[in-house]
Amino acid sequence: MVVKAYILITVETALTKDVLEHLRRLKEAVEVHEVLGPYDIVVELETPRFEDVTTILRQKIRPIPGVRNTLTCVDVEGGH
């Protein structure tokens, strides 16, 4: 089964392009989009296990310089 999650990210404006580059290098990132609204970036992740979403957030996304806040939405249909 594939776990699909959408990560909504707010970033420091001056570092948006750098954050986008980091995120696009993540092998689990299926899509990465800069958006307008209350969030700056939306990332679609696909992982084999739910626990991997937490690990990716803690170890690969939140430590990126310029990331201020994240909101995670997990697809309840299981990536189908």
C-alpha positions in Angstrom: 0.0 0.0 0.0 1.1 3.5 -0.7 0.6 6.3 1.8 -0.1 9.7 0.1 0.3 12.9 2.1 0.1 16.6 1.2 2.4 18.9 3.1 1.5 22.6 3.2 4.5 24.7 4.0 5.1 28.3 5.0 8.5 29.7 4.3 10.6 32.8 4.7 10.0 34.7 1.5 13.7 35.3 0.7 14.4 31.5 0.9 11.4 30.2 -1.2 13.5 29.2 -4.2 16.1 27.4 -2.0 13.3 25.5 -0.2 11.7 24.5 -3.5 15.0 23.2 -4.7 15.6 21.1 -1.6 12.0 19.7 -1.7 12.3 18.8 -5.4 15.3 16.6 -4.6 13.3 14.4 -2.1 12.7 11.0 -3.7 9.4 10.8 -1.9 8.1 14.1 -3.3 5.8 13.3 -6.3 4.8 16.9 -6.8 6.2 20.2 -5.5 4.3 23.4 -6.2 4.7 27.1 -5.2 1.2 28.4 -4.4 -0.5 31.6 -3.4 -2.5 31.9 -0.3 -1.9 31.2 3.4 0.8 28.6 2.5 3.7 29.0 0.1 4.5 25.5 -1.0 2.5 22.3 -1.4 4.3 18.9 -1.5 2.7 15.6 -2.5 4.5 12.7 -0.8 4.2 9.0 -1.4 5.7 6.6 1.1 5.3 2.9 1.8 4.3 3.4 5.4 2.5 6.0 7.5 5.4 6.3 9.8 7.6 7.4 6.9 5.6 10.6 6.6 6.6 11.6 10.1 10.2 10.7 9.5 10.4 12.7 6.3 8.8 15.7 8.0 11.2 15.6 11.0 14.4 14.7 9.3 14.1 16.1 5.7 11.5 18.9 5.5 11.4 20.8 8.8 15.2 21.2 9.1 15.4 22.9 5.6 16.5 26.5 6.2 13.6 28.8 5.6 10.8 26.4 6.5 8.6 28.1 9.1 5.6 25.9 9.5 4.1 22.7 8.1 0.6 21.3 8.0 0.2 17.6 6.9 -2.9 16.2 5.3 -2.9 12.4 4.8 -5.0 10.9 2.0 -7.6 8.6 3.6 -8.1 6.7 0.4 -4.6 5.2 0.8 -3.1 6.6 -2.4 -5.5 4.9 -4.8 
